[in-house]
Amino acid sequence: MRNSLLSILLSICLFTCSNSEDLETGEIDVLYTAQKWQLVRMSGSFENAETTGENMEWQEFYVFNPDGSFLKRRETAGAVFEATGTFVLMEYGNDEADYLELTYASGENLIGSCNGDRTEVLVFRSSIALSNTWQACDGPGLDYVLVKD
């Protein structure tokens, strides 16, 4: 009887517990495919302070790789800056959204974060749209779309 109860509890735990690999983001499986996400819109804290395309202050993209690494590349005023690091897929509390938490190994000047550390958080708006969370602390709002080749 005791072994049966233990088996049932273990089965329940296995079916209800999840980790970052179990998180669903619609049609996108970030952990197993290389993906490029292009910056398409910048917004500020003022009304009508939105720019798109070539009118944005800089051009930028992320490449998320299957091994959990990323590249961020920014072009501004003829200069190119790159950052690298790792990412994990996250969920926070009761929030149903999925997030990417990036940890930078290089290119710290490209971090868009409220924390002041080497991390940056992006939120999935849909399976093809990501936004940063920097705007929560007066940074610019940055919106990205998945580039399909």
N, CA, C and O atoms as a GROMACS GRO file, in nm:
protein
  596
    1MET      N    1   0.082  -0.120   0.000
    1MET     CA    2   0.000   0.000   0.000
    1MET      C    3   0.087   0.126   0.000
    1MET      O    4   0.061   0.222  -0.073
    2ARG      N    5   0.191   0.123   0.083
    2ARG     CA    6   0.278   0.239   0.094
    2ARG      C    7   0.349   0.265  -0.039
    2ARG      O    8   0.362   0.381  -0.080
    3ASN      N    9   0.395   0.160  -0.107
    3ASN     CA   10   0.461   0.176  -0.236
    3ASN      C   11   0.364   0.228  -0.342
    3ASN      O   12   0.404   0.307  -0.428
    4SER      N   13   0.239   0.186  -0.337
    4SER     CA   14   0.138   0.234  -0.432
    4SER      C   15   0.115   0.383  -0.414
    4SER      O   16   0.106   0.458  -0.511
    5LEU      N   17   0.104   0.426  -0.288
    5LEU     CA   18   0.082   0.568  -0.259
    5LEU      C   19   0.201   0.650  -0.306
    5LEU      O   20   0.184   0.757  -0.365
    6LEU      N   21   0.321   0.601  -0.281
    6LEU     CA   22   0.442   0.670  -0.324
    6LEU      C   23   0.447   0.679  -0.477
    6LEU      O   24   0.485   0.783  -0.531
    7SER      N   25   0.410   0.574  -0.545
    7SER     CA   26   0.408   0.574  -0.692
    7SER      C   27   0.307   0.675  -0.746
    7SER      O   28   0.336   0.745  -0.844
    8ILE      N   29   0.191   0.682  -0.685
    8ILE     CA   30   0.088   0.778  -0.728
    8ILE      C   31   0.137   0.920  -0.708
    8ILE      O   32   0.122   1.003  -0.798
    9LEU      N   33   0.194   0.950  -0.592
    9LEU     CA   34   0.245   1.086  -0.565
    9LEU      C   35   0.357   1.123  -0.661
    9LEU      O   36   0.361   1.236  -0.710
   10LEU      N   37   0.446   1.030  -0.688
   10LEU     CA   38   0.554   1.056  -0.782
   10LEU      C   39   0.500   1.082  -0.922
   10LEU      O   40   0.548   1.172  -0.991
   11SER      N   41   0.401   1.006  -0.964
   11SER     CA   42   0.339   1.026  -1.096
   11SER      C   43   0.274   1.162  -1.106
   11SER      O   44   0.288   1.231  -1.208
   12ILE      N   45   0.203   1.202  -1.002
   12ILE     CA   46   0.137   1.334  -1.001
   12ILE      C   47   0.241   1.443  -1.013
   12ILE      O   48   0.224   1.538  -1.090
   13CYS      N   49   0.349   1.431  -0.937
   13CYS     CA   50   0.454   1.532  -0.941
   13CYS      C   51   0.516   1.540  -1.080
   13CYS      O   52   0.538   1.650  -1.131
   14LEU      N   53   0.544   1.427  -1.141
   14LEU     CA   54   0.605   1.427  -1.274
   14LEU      C   55   0.515   1.491  -1.379
   14LEU      O   56   0.565   1.556  -1.471
   15PHE      N   57   0.385   1.472  -1.367
   15PHE     CA   58   0.294   1.527  -1.467
   15PHE      C   59   0.258   1.673  -1.441
   15PHE      O   60   0.216   1.743  -1.534
   16THR      N   61   0.273   1.720  -1.319
   16THR     CA   62   0.233   1.858  -1.290
   16THR      C   63   0.351   1.953  -1.280
   16THR      O   64   0.333   2.073  -1.300
   17CYS      N   65   0.469   1.904  -1.250
   17CYS     CA   66   0.586   1.990  -1.240
   17CYS      C   67   0.636   2.021  -1.380
   17CYS      O   68   0.627   1.938  -1.470
   18SER      N   69   0.691   2.141  -1.396
   18SER     CA   70   0.746   2.176  -1.526
   18SER      C   71   0.877   2.249  -1.508
   18SER      O   72   0.908   2.298  -1.399
   19ASN      N   73   0.953   2.256  -1.614
   19ASN     CA   74   1.075   2.336  -1.614
   19ASN      C   75   1.071   2.425  -1.737
   19ASN      O   76   0.973   2.426  -1.811
   20SER      N   77   1.179   2.500  -1.759
   20SER     CA   78   1.178   2.596  -1.869
   20SER      C   79   1.161   2.530  -2.005
   20SER      O   80   1.110   2.594  -2.097
   21GLU      N   81   1.201   2.404  -2.021
   21GLU     CA   82   1.186   2.337  -2.149
   21GLU      C   83   1.040   2.306  -2.180
   21GLU      O   84   1.005   2.281  -2.295
   22ASP      N   85   0.955   2.306  -2.077
   22ASP     CA   86   0.815   2.272  -2.096
   22ASP      C   87   0.729   2.394  -2.131
   22ASP      O   88   0.613   2.378  -2.167
   23LEU      N   89   0.784   2.513  -2.120
   23LEU     CA   90   0.705   2.633  -2.143
   23LEU      C   91   0.663   2.641  -2.288
   23LEU      O   92   0.742   2.612  -2.378
   24GLU      N   93   0.541   2.681  -2.311
   24GLU     CA   94   0.489   2.691  -2.446
   24GLU      C   95   0.482   2.837  -2.488
   24GLU      O   96   0.439   2.923  -2.411
   25THR      N   97   0.524   2.864  -2.609
   25THR     CA   98   0.517   2.999  -2.664
   25THR      C   99   0.447   2.994  -2.799
   25THR      O  100   0.496   3.052  -2.896
   26GLY      N  101   0.337   2.927  -2.805
   26GLY     CA  102   0.264   2.918  -2.931
   26GLY      C  103   0.338   2.830  -3.030
   26GLY      O  104   0.378   2.718  -2.997
   27GLU      N  105   0.357   2.882  -3.150
   27GLU     CA  106   0.420   2.806  -3.257
   27GLU      C  107   0.572   2.807  -3.247
   27GLU      O  108   0.639   2.732  -3.318
   28ILE      N  109   0.628   2.890  -3.161
   28ILE     CA  110   0.772   2.909  -3.156
   28ILE      C  111   0.833   2.818  -3.051
   28ILE      O  112   0.788   2.816  -2.936
   29ASP      N  113   0.935   2.744  -3.089
   29ASP     CA  114   1.009   2.662  -2.995
   29ASP      C  115   1.149   2.719  -2.986
   29ASP      O  116   1.241   2.676  -3.056
   30VAL      N  117   1.164   2.817  -2.898
   30VAL     CA  118   1.288   2.893  -2.888
   30VAL      C  119   1.407   2.804  -2.855
   30VAL      O  120   1.519   2.832  -2.898
   31LEU      N  121   1.386   2.700  -2.780
   31LEU     CA  122   1.496   2.619  -2.733
   31LEU      C  123   1.558   2.530  -2.840
   31LEU      O  124   1.670   2.482  -2.820
   32TYR      N  125   1.491   2.508  -2.950
   32TYR     CA  126   1.540   2.410  -3.046
   32TYR      C  127   1.562   2.463  -3.187
   32TYR      O  128   1.598   2.385  -3.275
   33THR      N  129   1.542   2.591  -3.210
   33THR     CA  130   1.566   2.646  -3.343
   33THR      C  131   1.635   2.781  -3.331
   33THR      O  132   1.604   2.859  -3.241
   34ALA      N  133   1.730   2.810  -3.421
   34ALA     CA  134   1.794   2.941  -3.423
   34ALA      C  135   1.694   3.041  -3.481
   34ALA      O  136   1.629   3.013  -3.582
   35GLN      N  137   1.682   3.156  -3.417
   35GLN     CA  138   1.584   3.255  -3.460
   35GLN      C  139   1.643   3.395  -3.457
   35GLN      O  140   1.723   3.429  -3.369
   36LYS      N  141   1.603   3.475  -3.555
   36LYS     CA  142   1.643   3.615  -3.560
   36LYS      C  143   1.520   3.700  -3.532
   36LYS      O  144   1.415   3.682  -3.594
   37TRP      N  145   1.534   3.793  -3.438
   37TRP     CA  146   1.427   3.885  -3.399
   37TRP      C  147   1.474   4.027  -3.428
   37TRP      O  148   1.573   4.072  -3.371
   38GLN      N  149   1.403   4.097  -3.516
   38GLN     CA  150   1.440   4.230  -3.564
   38GLN      C  151   1.362   4.339  -3.491
   38GLN      O  152   1.241   4.328  -3.474
   39LEU      N  153   1.432   4.444  -3.449
   39LEU     CA  154   1.366   4.561  -3.391
   39LEU      C  155   1.283   4.631  -3.498
   39LEU      O  156   1.335   4.664  -3.605
   40VAL      N  157   1.155   4.654  -3.470
   40VAL     CA  158   1.067   4.717  -3.569
   40VAL      C  159   1.002   4.845  -3.519
   40VAL      O  160   0.952   4.924  -3.598
   41ARG      N  161   1.004   4.866  -3.385
   41ARG     CA  162   0.939   4.986  -3.333
   41ARG      C  163   1.003   5.028  -3.201
   41ARG      O  164   1.034   4.945  -3.116
   42MET      N  165   1.021   5.159  -3.188
   42MET     CA  166   1.069   5.219  -3.063
   42MET      C  167   0.963   5.316  -3.015
   42MET      O  168   0.904   5.390  -3.095
   43SER      N  169   0.939   5.316  -2.886
   43SER     CA  170   0.844   5.413  -2.830
   43SER      C  171   0.903   5.472  -2.703
   43SER      O  172   0.981   5.409  -2.633
   44GLY      N  173   0.862   5.596  -2.676
   44GLY     CA  174   0.909   5.665  -2.556
   44GLY      C  175   0.796   5.679  -2.457
   44GLY      O  176   0.688   5.624  -2.475
   45SER      N  177   0.822   5.754  -2.352
   45SER     CA  178   0.721   5.772  -2.248
   45SER      C  179   0.622   5.883  -2.281
   45SER      O  180   0.523   5.900  -2.211
   46PHE      N  181   0.648   5.958  -2.387
   46PHE     CA  182   0.557   6.065  -2.427
   46PHE      C  183   0.458   6.014  -2.532
   46PHE      O  184   0.490   5.923  -2.609
   47GLU      N  185   0.341   6.071  -2.535
   47GLU     CA  186   0.240   6.034  -2.634
   47GLU      C  187   0.291   6.066  -2.774
   47GLU      O  188   0.356   6.169  -2.795
   48ASN      N  189   0.263   5.979  -2.868
   48ASN     CA  190   0.306   5.992  -3.009
   48ASN      C  191   0.457   5.991  -3.026
   48ASN      O  192   0.508   6.041  -3.126
   49ALA      N  193   0.529   5.935  -2.930
   49ALA     CA  194   0.675   5.926  -2.939
   49ALA      C  195   0.714   5.787  -2.988
   49ALA      O  196   0.783   5.713  -2.919
   50GLU      N  197   0.668   5.754  -3.108
   50GLU     CA  198   0.693   5.622  -3.164
   50GLU      C  199   0.762   5.636  -3.298
   50GLU      O  200   0.723   5.718  -3.381
   51THR      N  201   0.866   5.555  -3.320
   51THR     CA  202   0.934   5.554  -3.449
   51THR      C  203   0.946   5.410  -3.499
   51THR      O  204   0.950   5.316  -3.420
   52THR      N  205   0.952   5.396  -3.631
   52THR     CA  206   0.964   5.265  -3.693
   52THR      C  207   1.065   5.271  -3.806
   52THR      O  208   1.101   5.379  -3.853
   53GLY      N  209   1.110   5.155  -3.849
   53GLY     CA  210   1.196   5.145  -3.967
   53GLY      C  211   1.322   5.229  -3.958
   53GLY      O  212   1.386   5.235  -3.853
   54GLU      N  213   1.357   5.292  -4.067
   54GLU     CA  214   1.479   5.373  -4.076
   54GLU      C  215   1.475   5.498  -3.988
   54GLU      O  216   1.579   5.558  -3.963
   55ASN      N  217   1.357   5.537  -3.940
   55ASN     CA  218   1.345   5.654  -3.855
   55ASN      C  219   1.386   5.628  -3.710
   55ASN      O  220   1.397   5.722  -3.631
   56MET      N  221   1.408   5.502  -3.675
   56MET     CA  222   1.448   5.469  -3.538
   56MET      C  223   1.591   5.516  -3.511
   56MET      O  224   1.672   5.527  -3.602
   57GLU      N  225   1.619   5.545  -3.386
   57GLU     CA  226   1.751   5.593  -3.345
   57GLU      C  227   1.861   5.492  -3.378
   57GLU      O  228   1.975   5.531  -3.406
   58TRP      N  229   1.830   5.364  -3.374
   58TRP     CA  230   1.923   5.259  -3.411
   58TRP      C  231   1.848   5.140  -3.471
   58TRP      O  232   1.727   5.126  -3.455
   59GLN      N  233   1.924   5.055  -3.540
   59GLN     CA  234   1.872   4.929  -3.594
   59GLN      C  235   1.933   4.817  -3.508
   59GLN      O  236   2.048   4.825  -3.467
   60GLU      N  237   1.853   4.714  -3.483
   60GLU     CA  238   1.900   4.613  -3.389
   60GLU      C  239   1.832   4.479  -3.414
   60GLU      O  240   1.719   4.474  -3.463
   61PHE      N  241   1.902   4.371  -3.381
   61PHE     CA  242   1.839   4.239  -3.384
   61PHE      C  243   1.906   4.148  -3.281
   61PHE      O  244   2.018   4.172  -3.238
   62TYR      N  245   1.832   4.043  -3.245
   62TYR     CA  246   1.884   3.934  -3.162
   62TYR      C  247   1.884   3.808  -3.247
   62TYR      O  248   1.799   3.792  -3.334
   63VAL      N  249   1.979   3.720  -3.222
   63VAL     CA  250   1.975   3.584  -3.274
   63VAL      C  251   1.982   3.493  -3.152
   63VAL      O  252   2.078   3.496  -3.075
   64PHE      N  253   1.878   3.411  -3.135
   64PHE     CA  254   1.873   3.314  -3.026
   64PHE      C  255   1.905   3.177  -3.083
   64PHE      O  256   1.841   3.131  -3.178
   65ASN      N  257   2.005   3.112  -3.026
   65ASN     CA  258   2.054   2.984  -3.076
   65ASN      C  259   2.003   2.866  -2.994
   65ASN      O  260   1.970   2.882  -2.876
   66PRO      N  261   1.996   2.747  -3.055
   66PRO     CA  262   1.945   2.629  -2.986
   66PRO      C  263   2.024   2.591  -2.860
   66PRO      O  264   1.970   2.525  -2.771
   67ASP      N  265   2.152   2.631  -2.853
   67ASP     CA  266   2.233   2.596  -2.736
   67ASP      C  267   2.212   2.690  -2.618
   67ASP      O  268   2.282   2.679  -2.517
   68GLY      N  269   2.116   2.784  -2.630
   68GLY     CA  270   2.089   2.877  -2.521
   68GLY      C  271   2.175   3.002  -2.523
   68GLY      O  272   2.175   3.078  -2.426
   69SER      N  273   2.248   3.024  -2.631
   69SER     CA  274   2.328   3.146  -2.644
   69SER      C  275   2.255   3.247  -2.733
   69SER      O  276   2.165   3.211  -2.808
   70PHE      N  277   2.295   3.374  -2.721
   70PHE     CA  278   2.236   3.476  -2.807
   70PHE      C  279   2.343   3.573  -2.854
   70PHE      O  280   2.449   3.586  -2.793
   71LEU      N  281   2.311   3.642  -2.962
   71LEU     CA  282   2.388   3.753  -3.015
   71LEU      C  283   2.293   3.870  -3.028
   71LEU      O  284   2.182   3.855  -3.079
   72LYS      N  285   2.335   3.987  -2.983
   72LYS     CA  286   2.259   4.110  -3.004
   72LYS      C  287   2.349   4.202  -3.084
   72LYS      O  288   2.465   4.222  -3.050
   73ARG      N  289   2.294   4.259  -3.191
   73ARG     CA  290   2.372   4.347  -3.278
   73ARG      C  291   2.296   4.477  -3.298
   73ARG      O  292   2.178   4.476  -3.333
   74ARG      N  293   2.365   4.589  -3.275
   74ARG     CA  294   2.304   4.722  -3.290
   74ARG      C  295   2.390   4.806  -3.384
   74ARG      O  296   2.513   4.811  -3.372
   75GLU      N  297   2.323   4.873  -3.478
   75GLU     CA  298   2.389   4.966  -3.568
   75GLU      C  299   2.331   5.105  -3.543
   75GLU      O  300   2.210   5.124  -3.549
   76THR      N  301   2.420   5.200  -3.516
   76THR     CA  302   2.377   5.337  -3.492
   76THR      C  303   2.485   5.434  -3.537
   76THR      O  304   2.602   5.416  -3.505
   77ALA      N  305   2.447   5.535  -3.610
   77ALA     CA  306   2.539   5.639  -3.658
   77ALA      C  307   2.664   5.579  -3.722
   77ALA      O  308   2.775   5.627  -3.699
   78GLY      N  309   2.646   5.476  -3.802
   78GLY     CA  310   2.758   5.415  -3.873
   78GLY      C  311   2.845   5.321  -3.791
   78GLY      O  312   2.939   5.263  -3.844
   79ALA      N  313   2.815   5.306  -3.664
   79ALA     CA  314   2.893   5.216  -3.578
   79ALA      C  315   2.812   5.089  -3.550
   79ALA      O  316   2.690   5.092  -3.543
   80VAL      N  317   2.884   4.978  -3.533
   80VAL     CA  318   2.820   4.850  -3.504
   80VAL      C  319   2.870   4.802  -3.367
   80VAL      O  320   2.989   4.802  -3.339
   81PHE      N  321   2.774   4.760  -3.284
   81PHE     CA  322   2.805   4.708  -3.150
   81PHE      C  323   2.742   4.570  -3.138
   81PHE      O  324   2.632   4.547  -3.186
   82GLU      N  325   2.813   4.479  -3.071
   82GLU     CA  326   2.760   4.345  -3.052
   82GLU      C  327   2.773   4.303  -2.906
   82GLU      O  328   2.864   4.345  -2.835
   83ALA      N  329   2.679   4.219  -2.865
   83ALA     CA  330   2.680   4.162  -2.731
   83ALA      C  331   2.648   4.014  -2.743
   83ALA      O  332   2.579   3.972  -2.836
   84THR      N  333   2.698   3.936  -2.650
   84THR     CA  334   2.669   3.793  -2.647
   84THR      C  335   2.636   3.751  -2.504
   84THR      O  336   2.666   3.821  -2.408
   85GLY      N  337   2.574   3.636  -2.495
   85GLY     CA  338   2.542   3.582  -2.363
   85GLY      C  339   2.456   3.458  -2.376
   85GLY      O  340   2.456   3.391  -2.479
   86THR      N  341   2.384   3.429  -2.269
   86THR     CA  342   2.296   3.312  -2.266
   86THR      C  343   2.155   3.356  -2.230
   86THR      O  344   2.134   3.465  -2.177
   87PHE      N  345   2.058   3.269  -2.260
   87PHE     CA  346   1.919   3.301  -2.226
   87PHE      C  347   1.848   3.177  -2.174
   87PHE      O  348   1.888   3.064  -2.202
   88VAL      N  349   1.743   3.203  -2.097
   88VAL     CA  350   1.653   3.096  -2.052
   88VAL      C  351   1.510   3.144  -2.069
   88VAL      O  352   1.482   3.263  -2.059
   89LEU      N  353   1.421   3.051  -2.094
   89LEU     CA  354   1.279   3.080  -2.105
   89LEU      C  355   1.221   3.073  -1.964
   89LEU      O  356   1.244   2.976  -1.892
   90MET      N  357   1.143   3.177  -1.925
   90MET     CA  358   1.096   3.188  -1.787
   90MET      C  359   0.946   3.218  -1.782
   90MET      O  360   0.887   3.265  -1.878
   91GLU      N  361   0.888   3.189  -1.667
   91GLU     CA  362   0.755   3.236  -1.629
   91GLU      C  363   0.770   3.298  -1.491
   91GLU      O  364   0.851   3.252  -1.410
   92TYR      N  365   0.694   3.403  -1.465
   92TYR     CA  366   0.700   3.471  -1.336
   92TYR      C  367   0.564   3.466  -1.268
   92TYR      O  368   0.465   3.513  -1.325
   93GLY      N  369   0.559   3.411  -1.148
   93GLY     CA  370   0.439   3.412  -1.066
   93GLY      C  371   0.315   3.366  -1.140
   93GLY      O  372   0.318   3.265  -1.211
   94ASN      N  373   0.207   3.441  -1.123
   94ASN     CA  374   0.080   3.408  -1.186
   94ASN      C  375   0.066   3.465  -1.326
   94ASN      O  376  -0.038   3.449  -1.390
   95ASP      N  377   0.168   3.532  -1.376
   95ASP     CA  378   0.167   3.591  -1.509
   95ASP      C  379   0.167   3.479  -1.612
   95ASP      O  380   0.251   3.389  -1.607
   96GLU      N  381   0.074   3.484  -1.706
   96GLU     CA  382   0.065   3.379  -1.808
   96GLU      C  383   0.161   3.399  -1.923
   96GLU      O  384   0.177   3.310  -2.006
   97ALA      N  385   0.226   3.514  -1.930
   97ALA     CA  386   0.320   3.542  -2.038
   97ALA      C  387   0.447   3.460  -2.019
   97ALA      O  388   0.481   3.420  -1.908
   98ASP      N  389   0.517   3.437  -2.129
   98ASP     CA  390   0.648   3.373  -2.126
   98ASP      C  391   0.753   3.480  -2.150
   98ASP      O  392   0.731   3.574  -2.226
   99TYR      N  393   0.867   3.464  -2.085
   99TYR     CA  394   0.974   3.563  -2.090
   99TYR      C  395   1.104   3.497  -2.131
   99TYR      O  396   1.125   3.378  -2.109
  100LEU      N  397   1.192   3.577  -2.190
  100LEU     CA  398   1.330   3.536  -2.210
  100LEU      C  399   1.415   3.619  -2.115
  100LEU      O  400   1.409   3.742  -2.117
  101GLU      N  401   1.492   3.553  -2.032
  101GLU     CA  402   1.585   3.623  -1.943
  101GLU      C  403   1.725   3.606  -2.000
  101GLU      O  404   1.776   3.494  -2.008
  102LEU      N  405   1.785   3.717  -2.040
  102LEU     CA  406   1.917   3.716  -2.102
  102LEU      C  407   2.022   3.753  -1.998
  102LEU      O  408   2.001   3.844  -1.917
  103THR      N  409   2.133   3.682  -1.999
  103THR     CA  410   2.248   3.715  -1.914
  103THR      C  411   2.365   3.744  -2.007
  103THR      O  412   2.406   3.659  -2.086
  104TYR      N  413   2.418   3.865  -1.998
  104TYR     CA  414   2.522   3.912  -2.088
  104TYR      C  415   2.660   3.867  -2.043
  104TYR      O  416   2.695   3.877  -1.926
  105ALA      N  417   2.739   3.817  -2.139
  105ALA     CA  418   2.880   3.784  -2.116
  105ALA      C  419   2.969   3.894  -2.171
  105ALA      O  420   3.081   3.914  -2.123
  106SER      N  421   2.920   3.967  -2.272
  106SER     CA  422   2.995   4.078  -2.332
  106SER      C  423   2.896   4.180  -2.386
  106SER      O  424   2.777   4.152  -2.398
  107GLY      N  425   2.946   4.299  -2.417
  107GLY     CA  426   2.862   4.403  -2.474
  107GLY      C  427   2.764   4.465  -2.376
  107GLY      O  428   2.650   4.494  -2.411
  108GLU      N  429   2.809   4.485  -2.253
  108GLU     CA  430   2.722   4.536  -2.147
  108GLU      C  431   2.657   4.670  -2.182
  108GLU      O  432   2.551   4.702  -2.128
  109ASN      N  433   2.718   4.748  -2.271
  109ASN     CA  434   2.660   4.877  -2.309
  109ASN      C  435   2.530   4.860  -2.388
  109ASN      O  436   2.459   4.959  -2.409
  110LEU      N  437   2.497   4.740  -2.431
  110LEU     CA  438   2.372   4.716  -2.505
  110LEU      C  439   2.259   4.664  -2.416
  110LEU      O  440   2.149   4.641  -2.465
  111ILE      N  441   2.286   4.645  -2.288
  111ILE     CA  442   2.183   4.592  -2.198
  111ILE      C  443   2.073   4.695  -2.179
  111ILE      O  444   2.101   4.810  -2.143
  112GLY      N  445   1.949   4.655  -2.204
  112GLY     CA  446   1.833   4.740  -2.180
  112GLY      C  447   1.756   4.685  -2.062
  112GLY      O  448   1.672   4.596  -2.078
  113SER      N  449   1.782   4.737  -1.943
  113SER     CA  450   1.729   4.675  -1.823
  113SER      C  451   1.704   4.776  -1.713
  113SER      O  452   1.768   4.881  -1.707
  114CYS      N  453   1.611   4.744  -1.627
  114CYS     CA  454   1.583   4.824  -1.508
  114CYS      C  455   1.671   4.784  -1.391
  114CYS      O  456   1.681   4.858  -1.293
  115ASN      N  457   1.736   4.668  -1.400
  115ASN     CA  458   1.806   4.612  -1.285
  115ASN      C  459   1.945   4.668  -1.260
  115ASN      O  460   1.992   4.667  -1.147
  116GLY      N  461   2.011   4.716  -1.363
  116GLY     CA  462   2.147   4.765  -1.346
  116GLY      C  463   2.249   4.652  -1.333
  116GLY      O  464   2.362   4.675  -1.290
  117ASP      N  465   2.210   4.530  -1.368
  117ASP     CA  466   2.304   4.419  -1.365
  117ASP      C  467   2.324   4.367  -1.507
  117ASP      O  468   2.295   4.439  -1.603
  118ARG      N  469   2.372   4.248  -1.523
  118ARG     CA  470   2.404   4.192  -1.655
  118ARG      C  471   2.288   4.116  -1.717
  118ARG      O  472   2.308   4.034  -1.806
  119THR      N  473   2.166   4.142  -1.670
  119THR     CA  474   2.050   4.072  -1.724
  119THR      C  475   1.954   4.167  -1.794
  119THR      O  476   1.951   4.287  -1.767
  120GLU      N  477   1.878   4.110  -1.885
  120GLU     CA  478   1.775   4.182  -1.960
  120GLU      C  479   1.658   4.086  -1.977
  120GLU      O  480   1.678   3.965  -1.993
  121VAL      N  481   1.537   4.139  -1.973
  121VAL     CA  482   1.419   4.054  -1.984
  121VAL      C  483   1.334   4.098  -2.103
  121VAL      O  484   1.306   4.217  -2.120
  122LEU      N  485   1.294   4.001  -2.185
  122LEU     CA  486   1.204   4.024  -2.298
  122LEU      C  487   1.078   3.943  -2.274
  122LEU      O  488   1.084   3.835  -2.214
  123VAL      N  489   0.964   3.994  -2.320
  123VAL     CA  490   0.837   3.924  -2.301
  123VAL      C  491   0.778   3.889  -2.437
  123VAL      O  492   0.780   3.970  -2.529
  124PHE      N  493   0.726   3.766  -2.448
  124PHE     CA  494   0.657   3.726  -2.570
  124PHE      C  495   0.519   3.791  -2.573
  124PHE      O  496   0.439   3.771  -2.482
  125ARG      N  497   0.491   3.868  -2.678
  125ARG     CA  498   0.357   3.925  -2.698
  125ARG      C  499   0.271   3.828  -2.779
  125ARG      O  500   0.149   3.824  -2.765
  126SER      N  501   0.337   3.750  -2.864
  126SER     CA  502   0.274   3.644  -2.943
  126SER      C  503   0.386   3.551  -2.987
  126SER      O  504   0.500   3.567  -2.945
  127SER      N  505   0.354   3.456  -3.071
  127SER     CA  506   0.457   3.363  -3.118
  127SER      C  507   0.554   3.430  -3.215
  127SER      O  508   0.658   3.372  -3.247
  128ILE      N  509   0.522   3.551  -3.262
  128ILE     CA  510   0.612   3.621  -3.354
  128ILE      C  511   0.647   3.761  -3.308
  128ILE      O  512   0.705   3.838  -3.385
  129ALA      N  513   0.614   3.798  -3.184
  129ALA     CA  514   0.641   3.932  -3.134
  129ALA      C  515   0.698   3.928  -2.993
  129ALA      O  516   0.647   3.859  -2.905
  130LEU      N  517   0.807   4.003  -2.973
  130LEU     CA  518   0.873   4.018  -2.843
  130LEU      C  519   0.882   4.166  -2.810
  130LEU      O  520   0.890   4.249  -2.900
  131SER      N  521   0.880   4.199  -2.682
  131SER     CA  522   0.902   4.336  -2.636
  131SER      C  523   0.998   4.333  -2.519
  131SER      O  524   1.005   4.235  -2.446
  132ASN      N  525   1.072   4.443  -2.502
  132ASN     CA  526   1.157   4.451  -2.384
  132ASN      C  527   1.074   4.498  -2.265
  132ASN      O  528   0.960   4.541  -2.281
  133THR      N  529   1.132   4.491  -2.147
  133THR     CA  530   1.064   4.539  -2.027
  133THR      C  531   1.131   4.664  -1.972
  133THR      O  532   1.098   4.708  -1.862
  134TRP      N  533   1.222   4.721  -2.046
  134TRP     CA  534   1.298   4.838  -2.005
  134TRP      C  535   1.209   4.960  -1.986
  134TRP      O  536   1.239   5.047  -1.904
  135GLN      N  537   1.100   4.968  -2.060
  135GLN     CA  538   1.011   5.084  -2.054
  135GLN      C  539   0.948   5.100  -1.916
  135GLN      O  540   0.904   5.209  -1.880
  136ALA      N  541   0.944   4.994  -1.838
  136ALA     CA  542   0.886   5.000  -1.703
  136ALA      C  543   0.964   5.096  -1.613
  136ALA      O  544   0.911   5.143  -1.512
  137CYS      N  545   1.089   5.126  -1.648
  137CYS     CA  546   1.169   5.219  -1.568
  137CYS      C  547   1.221   5.334  -1.654
  137CYS      O  548   1.336   5.376  -1.641
  138ASP      N  549   1.136   5.383  -1.743
  138ASP     CA  550   1.163   5.500  -1.828
  138ASP      C  551   1.263   5.477  -1.940
  138ASP      O  552   1.312   5.574  -2.000
  139GLY      N  553   1.294   5.353  -1.971
  139GLY     CA  554   1.372   5.325  -2.090
  139GLY      C  555   1.279   5.325  -2.210
  139GLY      O  556   1.158   5.335  -2.194
  140PRO      N  557   1.334   5.315  -2.330
  140PRO     CA  558   1.247   5.310  -2.448
  140PRO      C  559   1.173   5.177  -2.457
  140PRO      O  560   1.224   5.074  -2.411
  141GLY      N  561   1.056   5.179  -2.516
  141GLY     CA  562   0.985   5.055  -2.548
  141GLY      C  563   1.040   5.004  -2.680
  141GLY      O  564   1.042   5.077  -2.778
  142LEU      N  565   1.083   4.880  -2.683
  142LEU     CA  566   1.142   4.822  -2.803
  142LEU      C  567   1.064   4.696  -2.839
  142LEU      O  568   1.049   4.605  -2.758
  143ASP      N  569   1.013   4.693  -2.963
  143ASP     CA  570   0.933   4.580  -3.010
  143ASP      C  571   1.006   4.510  -3.125
  143ASP      O  572   1.058   4.574  -3.216
  144TYR      N  573   1.007   4.378  -3.118
  144TYR     CA  574   1.078   4.294  -3.214
  144TYR      C  575   0.982   4.196  -3.279
  144TYR      O  576   0.884   4.153  -3.218
  145VAL      N  577   1.011   4.160  -3.404
  145VAL     CA  578   0.934   4.055  -3.471
  145VAL      C  579   1.029   3.947  -3.520
  145VAL      O  580   1.145   3.972  -3.550
  146LEU      N  581   0.976   3.826  -3.527
  146LEU     CA  582   1.052   3.712  -3.575
  146LEU      C  583   1.072   3.725  -3.725
  146LEU      O  584   0.976   3.746  -3.800
  147VAL      N  585   1.195   3.713  -3.769
  147VAL     CA  586   1.228   3.717  -3.911
  147VAL      C  587   1.225   3.574  -3.962
  147VAL      O  588   1.301   3.488  -3.917
  148LYS      N  589   1.137   3.549  -4.058
  148LYS     CA  590   1.126   3.415  -4.116
  148LYS      C  591   1.196   3.415  -4.250
  148LYS      O  592   1.162   3.491  -4.340
  149ASP      N  593   1.295   3.327  -4.262
  149ASP     CA  594   1.372   3.318  -4.387
  149ASP      C  595   1.303   3.229  -4.486
  149ASP      O  596   1.353   3.210  -4.597
   0.00000   0.00000   0.00000
